[in-house]
Amino acid sequence: MSFHIIDTHAHLDDAKFSADLNAVLARAQDKGISQIVSVGSNFSSSRRAVALAKEHKQIYAAVGVHPHDAKDVVPRTWDGLRLLCESSRVVAWGEIGLDYHYNFSPPEIQVAVFRKQLEIAGELNLPVIIHDREAHHEVLSILKDFTGLAGVVIHCFSGDRRIADICLERGYYLGIGGTLTYPKNNKLREVVSEAPLDRIFLETDCPYLAPQPWRGKRNEPSYLTAVVEEISRIKDVSPEEVAAVTTASAKAFFKI
């Protein structure tokens, strides 16, 4: 297989990559992962993501506050994130949304911080990367209030076909990663089988959620080929077509 693909969601600023990031990036390049979006989860990680993007030409950055970190937001957080967006290496706002599985931040604070970030992303004309865990209906309800966004991708999509249909009808994209390869995840395979290929983004969420062959180990961008192969199998198209179509969509979305 020879192709170019984009890992649309990674956390390369994570400490798990501090010792060997250059080797990780070299392995990604060898496997055809030509571009990676490193996604922030708070101001500090967003700043690190932007620094990495400035240092490595294959990395781009997204900035934002993850729902887990919503409780720690202060007014100057928004000033700092806006300042980061002055860099041309910032291509999206995220990851943002709701997480009702862990509730590390109170739900009402998650909602307020989510809405605030959608407002800012709209002002800056940046697409948004959405975190949605056990909060499908509320996430979709809030997003419905923000119709002028530059683009929406539901990261690590975990809904059923009905939720997927709503997202696709609205023009959203579905972020698909290593969980697609897990033997029991028939729900996601059904979603992928029905979703148009040009509405799917490839992502690792590394260092988390490694595909089945590496499950439980540190994930990295080079493992994205396992997701390409699984989508190829499910949709009965070549891996090269999966790569070409998803990459074209991601390039247009992130303007890279």
N, C-alpha and C positions, 0 to 999 in steps of 0.2 A: 504494500500500500504506500502510495506517495501522495500527500496532500498537505494543505495548510488549514489549520483549524484554530479557533479562538476559544480559550478558556475564559468564559464570561464572568466567572465568579471564583476568586481565590483569595486567600488571606496570607499573602506572602510575607507580611510584616510579623506574622506569628513567631514566637520564640523558637518553635520547633524547626524553623528554617534558618535560624541565626548562624549555625555552624557550617552549613553547606549550600547556601542559596545559589551560588554560582554553578555548582554541580547540578542542582535541581533544574536550573534554567537551561543548562547544556543538554540534559536528558530530554527536556521538553522540546527543544529545538530539533534534536535528533528524531523525535517522534512526529514532527510536523506541527507542533503547537507553536505557531509563529507569533501570537499575541496573547497577552494575559491581562485581565482586568483585576487588579488587587483592590479589594473592597474594605473600606473602613467600618468600624463598629462604634467608635467614639472619636473625640477630637484627637487624642494621642495617636490612635491607630490610623486615623485618616491622614494625619501629618506624616506618619511613617510611610504610608502607601504612596503619598505624593512624592516623598523623597526617593523611594525606590523607582518610581516612574521616571523621575528626572535622571536617575543614574543608569537605568537599563532601557534601551530603546524598545524592547519588546513588551514592556510593562506600561499599562495605563492605570489610572486610579479612579476610584469612586469614593466620595466622602459622605459621612452621615453618622447618625446615632442609632444603633441597634436597640430594639425594645428592651433588652436586658439592661442597657445602660441609661434608659430614659430617666430614671430616678436621679441621676447625677448631673443632669443638664442644669446649667446656670445661664443667665443672659449672655455672658461673653462667649459661651459655646458657639452661638450662632454667628457672632462676629468673626471668630476664628475660622469656622468652616467656610464662611463667605470669602474670607481672604484666601484660603487654600484654592478656591474655585477660580482665582485669577490666573492660575497656571493652566496652560493649554493641555497639560497632561491629564487634567480632570475631565472625564467623559460622562460621568453620571453621578447622581445623588443616591447614596445607599450604603449599607442596607438599612432599610427602615420598615416599620410595620408593627405587628402585634404578635406576641408570643404568650398564649394562655396555657401552655403546657407547664412551663416553669414559674411564670409570674414573678420573676426576679424584680420587676418593677410593678407597682400597683397598676391595675388595668386602666384606671382613669388617667394616670400620668402617661402611660403608654399611648393612649388615644390622643391626648393633647399634644404630645411630642410628635406623633405621627402626622397629625394635621398641620402642625407648624412646619414640618419639613416638606410636606407636599406643597405648601404655599411658597416656600423659598425655592424649591425646585422649579415650580411654575414661573416664578419671577426670573430665574436664571436660565430658563429654557433648557434645563437638563433632564434627560430621561431618569426614571426612578427604578431602583432595584428593591423589590418588596419581599420582606420576610413575613411569612404567614404560617403560624403553627397553631393548630386547633382554634383558629379564629377566622375561618373562611368568610362567613357571612358578614361579620363586622368589617373586615378588611375591604370586602367588595362594596359594602354600603358606604364606607368613607371614601373610597376611590371614586364612587359615582358622583361625589360632590366636586371632583376636580377633573373636569372634562378636557381642559386645555393643555394637559401635560405633553411634553415632547415625546414620551414613550413610557411604557410600563412593562416590566418583566416580573413575573412571579417566580422568585428564586426557589430552587429546590421544591418544585411543585408537588404537593401532597394531597390535593383534592381528588374527587372522583370525576367521572365523565360529565356529570351535570355542572359541577363547578368549572371544569375545563371549558365547557361549551359557553358559559357566561363570559369567561375571560376572553375566549376567542372571538365571540360576538362583539366585544368591546374593542378589539384590536390589540389586546395584550399578548405578550409572548410567554411561553412556558420554559422555565429553566429546568433542564433535565441533567442529572448527574449519576453518581455511582449507585444510588439506591435503586435505579432501574435494573441493575444486575442481580439484586438480591432475590433468591429463589421464591420467597413468599410474596413478592411485591407484584402480584397479578393486576392489582388496581391501576398501578402506574403504567404497566405494559399495555393495558387496555386504552388508557388515555393516549399514549404515544401512538398506538396503532390507528387511532381515529384522528389525531391532530394533524393538520397540514405540516409537512416537513419544514416549510419556510416560516413557521411560527414557533419553532423549537430552537432554543439556545442550548449549547453544550456548556457544562460547568463542572468543576470538581468540588467546590467548597473546601478545598484543601486548606489545612491539614486534616479536615474531618471527612467522614463518609467515603472512605476508599471503596472502589468497586470490589466485587466478590473475591477475585483472586488475591487481593491484598486486604480484605476486610479486617478491621481491628488494628491495622497498622497506619502509620502516617500516610495520608494521601498526598499526591503531588500531581502537577499538570500533565506529566508524561502518561499517567494512567488514564487519561481521557480517551485514549484509543479504545479502551474496553467499552466505553459508553457508545462510541461510534459504531463498533461492531455489533452491539446489542440492538441499537436502533436499526442498523442495516438488516439484521435478522428479522426483527419485528415487522418492518415495513417492506421487506423483500426488495430492497434497492441496494446498489453497491455502496461500500464504505466511502468511495470517492464522491458519490452523489450526496450522501449525508454530509460529508465535509464541505463540499462546494456550496450547497444550499444554505446550511446553517451559518457558514462563515459570511456569505453575502448578506444575510439578514442581520447578523451581529454588526458587521461593518457599517451598514446603513443606520442601525439603531444608535450606535456609539459614535458615529461619524469619524471612524478611524480607517 
